[in-house]
Amino acid sequence: MTIAAILTAAGTGSRLGNGRPKALALLVGEPLVVHAARRLCASGLVDQLVVTAPASHHAKVVQALGDAEGIEVPLTVVAGGENRQASVAAGLAALAPEVHIVLVHDAARALASPDLVRRVVAAVLDGHGAVVPGLPVIDTVKQVMAGSAGDPGASSAEQVVTTVDRSMLRAIQTPQGFARELLDRAHRAGAARAATEDTAATDDAALVEALGEPVWVVPGEDDALKITTARDLAIAELLALRASR
């Protein structure tokens, strides 16, 4: 089975607040996209890597990956779309025809380990067409009534409808793994959703679910946190430094 990875790295990183695309934010001296790509390759399972980059920073992403050690598989950098779904679609279009399994990973989850990659791929090879890593939700989760906050200038209190049973909830991570045929079909069927940020799928598994096809969850890992804010980046820095000791 030929396996490819699409690494989404086209986000603006506005919430990170460091004046550059998120994928180029530095973590222990190297861009997030380099950390994520290196760990994908370190799994020993990836035969092709396609990275989606901001069109305005395409050359910088190419340079960062080209200068990095440990990324030794065929590499293509393509311009990403207006949202994550559109970026993944651009990555799919760049895959070699012989690819049978596709991993979709976010550069923002730069510390996802090679073992996590292997766990996802093993489940796909076991016959599960769509596989996502996930962690049990540990917080109490409450559903609130729509519009119950009232006047934004007054109290921000929202009325609780119910407490959700968290035993059946999972916080989903990446990389997500798919049979190539299924992922292609899901993107074709859901292509119209990518027209706006409001309707675009936030992960590829949602497009598979919309087809009525099953999605399976394997255990995720705490270190595969999504880096969105400066606080997240600081936590990831501590995790990366701990791992290097």
C-alpha positions as CSV (number, residue, x, y, z in Angstrom):
1,M,0.0,0.0,0.0
2,T,1.4,3.4,-1.0
3,I,0.8,6.0,1.7
4,A,0.8,9.8,1.3
5,A,0.4,12.6,3.8
6,I,-1.2,15.9,3.2
7,L,0.1,18.4,5.8
8,T,-2.1,21.5,6.0
9,A,0.0,24.6,6.7
10,A,-1.9,27.4,5.0
11,G,-3.5,29.0,8.1
12,T,-2.8,32.7,8.9
13,G,-2.1,32.2,12.5
14,S,-3.9,35.4,13.5
15,R,-4.8,34.1,17.0
16,L,-1.1,33.2,17.6
17,G,-0.3,36.8,17.2
18,N,3.3,36.6,16.1
19,G,3.0,38.3,12.7
20,R,3.6,35.2,10.5
21,P,1.6,32.2,9.2
22,K,1.1,29.7,12.0
23,A,3.1,27.0,10.2
24,L,6.2,29.2,10.2
25,A,6.0,30.0,14.0
26,L,9.1,28.8,15.7
27,L,9.1,25.9,18.2
28,V,12.5,25.3,19.8
29,G,14.1,27.1,16.9
30,E,12.3,25.4,14.0
31,P,9.0,26.1,12.2
32,L,5.9,24.1,13.3
33,V,5.6,22.7,9.8
34,V,9.1,21.2,10.0
35,H,8.3,19.5,13.3
36,A,5.1,18.0,11.9
37,A,6.7,16.9,8.6
38,R,9.6,15.3,10.4
39,R,7.4,13.3,12.7
40,L,5.3,12.1,9.8
41,C,8.4,10.9,8.0
42,A,9.8,9.3,11.2
43,S,6.9,6.9,11.2
44,G,8.6,5.1,8.3
45,L,5.2,4.7,6.6
46,V,4.9,7.9,4.5
47,D,5.9,7.5,0.8
48,Q,4.9,11.0,-0.4
49,L,4.4,14.3,1.5
50,V,2.2,17.2,0.1
51,V,2.3,20.4,2.1
52,T,-0.3,23.2,1.6
53,A,1.2,26.6,2.2
54,P,-0.1,30.2,2.2
55,A,0.3,31.5,-1.3
56,S,2.1,34.5,0.0
57,H,4.7,32.4,1.9
58,H,5.1,29.5,-0.5
59,A,8.8,30.1,-1.0
60,K,9.5,30.4,2.7
61,V,7.7,27.0,3.4
62,V,9.7,25.4,0.6
63,Q,12.9,26.7,2.0
64,A,12.1,25.7,5.6
65,L,11.3,22.1,4.6
66,G,14.2,22.0,2.2
67,D,16.7,23.1,4.8
68,A,15.4,20.6,7.5
69,E,16.9,17.3,8.4
70,G,14.8,14.1,8.6
71,I,12.4,14.9,5.7
72,E,13.6,12.5,3.1
73,V,10.5,11.5,1.1
74,P,9.3,13.0,-2.1
75,L,7.9,16.4,-1.2
76,T,5.5,18.8,-2.9
77,V,4.4,22.2,-1.6
78,V,1.2,23.6,-3.1
79,A,-0.8,26.8,-2.4
80,G,-3.6,26.2,0.1
81,G,-7.2,27.4,-0.3
82,E,-9.4,29.9,1.6
83,N,-10.1,27.3,4.3
84,R,-8.9,24.0,5.5
85,Q,-11.3,21.9,3.4
86,A,-10.2,23.8,0.2
87,S,-6.5,23.3,1.2
88,V,-6.9,19.5,1.6
89,A,-8.6,19.4,-1.8
90,A,-5.6,21.1,-3.3
91,G,-3.4,18.6,-1.6
92,L,-5.4,15.7,-2.9
93,A,-5.1,17.0,-6.4
94,A,-1.3,16.8,-6.1
95,L,-1.1,13.2,-4.9
96,A,0.4,10.5,-7.1
97,P,-2.2,8.2,-8.7
98,E,-0.7,5.1,-7.0
99,V,-1.5,6.4,-3.5
100,H,-3.9,4.1,-1.7
101,I,-4.0,5.6,1.8
102,V,-4.0,9.3,2.7
103,L,-3.1,10.8,6.0
104,V,-4.4,14.4,6.6
105,H,-2.5,16.2,9.3
106,D,-2.4,19.8,10.7
107,A,1.0,21.5,11.1
108,A,-0.6,23.1,14.2
109,R,-0.4,19.6,15.8
110,A,3.4,19.7,15.4
111,L,4.2,17.3,18.2
112,A,2.0,14.4,17.1
113,S,4.3,11.4,17.4
114,P,5.4,8.8,14.8
115,D,3.7,6.2,17.0
116,L,0.4,8.1,16.6
117,V,0.9,8.0,12.8
118,R,1.5,4.3,12.9
119,R,-1.6,3.7,15.1
120,V,-3.8,5.5,12.6
121,V,-2.3,3.7,9.6
122,A,-2.6,0.3,11.2
123,A,-6.3,0.8,11.7
124,V,-6.8,1.8,8.0
125,L,-4.8,-1.2,6.9
126,D,-7.1,-3.3,9.2
127,G,-10.0,-2.4,6.9
128,H,-11.3,0.8,8.5
129,G,-11.8,3.4,5.7
130,A,-11.7,6.5,7.9
131,V,-9.8,6.7,11.1
132,V,-9.3,9.6,13.5
133,P,-7.3,9.8,16.8
134,G,-9.2,11.1,19.8
135,L,-9.0,11.6,23.5
136,P,-11.8,11.2,26.1
137,V,-13.3,14.5,27.1
138,I,-12.4,15.1,30.7
139,D,-14.3,18.4,31.4
140,T,-18.0,18.5,32.3
141,V,-19.8,19.6,29.1
142,K,-23.1,21.5,29.2
143,Q,-25.4,22.4,26.3
144,V,-26.8,26.0,26.5
145,M,-29.9,27.4,25.0
146,A,-29.4,29.3,21.7
147,G,-29.6,33.1,22.2
148,S,-29.9,32.8,25.9
149,A,-27.2,35.2,26.6
150,G,-29.6,38.1,26.0
151,D,-28.2,41.7,25.7
152,P,-24.5,41.5,24.9
153,G,-24.0,44.7,26.9
154,A,-25.6,43.3,30.0
155,S,-25.0,39.9,31.6
156,S,-23.3,37.3,29.5
157,A,-25.0,34.4,31.4
158,E,-26.4,31.6,29.2
159,Q,-29.1,29.2,30.3
160,V,-28.1,25.5,30.5
161,V,-30.3,23.0,28.7
162,T,-28.6,19.8,29.8
163,T,-25.4,18.2,30.9
164,V,-23.9,16.1,28.1
165,D,-22.8,12.5,28.8
166,R,-19.1,12.9,28.3
167,S,-18.4,9.2,28.4
168,M,-19.3,9.0,24.7
169,L,-17.4,12.1,23.6
170,R,-14.0,12.3,22.1
171,A,-11.8,15.3,21.3
172,I,-10.5,14.6,17.8
173,Q,-6.9,15.2,16.6
174,T,-4.8,14.6,13.5
175,P,-3.4,12.8,11.6
176,Q,-6.6,11.3,10.3
177,G,-6.2,8.4,7.9
178,F,-8.4,7.4,5.0
179,A,-8.7,5.0,2.1
180,R,-7.8,7.2,-0.9
181,E,-11.0,6.3,-2.8
182,L,-13.2,7.2,0.2
183,L,-11.5,10.5,0.9
184,D,-11.7,11.5,-2.8
185,R,-15.4,10.6,-2.9
186,A,-16.1,12.6,0.3
187,H,-14.4,15.7,-1.0
188,R,-16.2,15.5,-4.4
189,A,-19.6,15.1,-2.6
190,G,-18.9,18.0,-0.2
191,A,-17.0,20.3,-2.5
192,A,-19.7,23.0,-2.4
193,R,-19.2,23.4,1.4
194,A,-15.7,24.8,0.8
195,A,-17.2,27.9,-0.7
196,T,-17.3,29.7,2.6
197,E,-15.6,29.5,6.0
198,D,-19.0,29.1,7.7
199,T,-19.9,26.0,5.7
200,A,-16.5,24.4,5.2
201,A,-15.8,21.1,7.0
202,T,-13.5,21.5,10.0
203,D,-12.0,18.1,9.5
204,D,-12.1,15.5,6.7
205,A,-13.9,12.9,8.8
206,A,-17.0,15.2,8.8
207,L,-17.1,14.9,5.0
208,V,-17.0,11.1,5.3
209,E,-19.7,11.1,7.9
210,A,-21.9,13.2,5.5
211,L,-21.7,10.3,3.0
212,G,-23.1,8.0,5.7
213,E,-19.8,6.1,5.9
214,P,-18.5,5.0,9.3
215,V,-15.6,6.8,11.0
216,W,-13.5,5.0,13.6
217,V,-11.5,6.4,16.6
218,V,-8.2,5.2,17.8
219,P,-6.5,6.5,21.0
220,G,-4.9,9.9,20.6
221,E,-2.2,11.5,22.7
222,D,-1.9,14.5,24.9
223,D,1.2,15.9,23.2
224,A,-0.7,16.2,19.9
225,L,-2.3,19.4,21.1
226,K,-3.4,22.0,18.6
227,I,-1.3,25.1,18.7
228,T,-3.6,28.0,18.3
229,T,-2.6,30.7,20.8
230,A,0.6,32.0,22.3
231,R,-0.2,30.0,25.4
232,D,-0.5,26.8,23.4
233,L,2.9,27.5,21.8
234,A,4.5,28.0,25.2
235,I,3.1,24.7,26.4
236,A,4.4,23.0,23.2
237,E,7.8,24.5,23.8
238,L,7.9,22.9,27.3
239,L,6.8,19.5,25.9
240,A,9.4,19.6,23.1
241,L,12.2,20.5,25.5
242,R,11.1,17.7,27.8
243,A,11.1,15.2,25.0
244,S,14.6,16.3,23.9
245,R,16.2,15.5,27.3
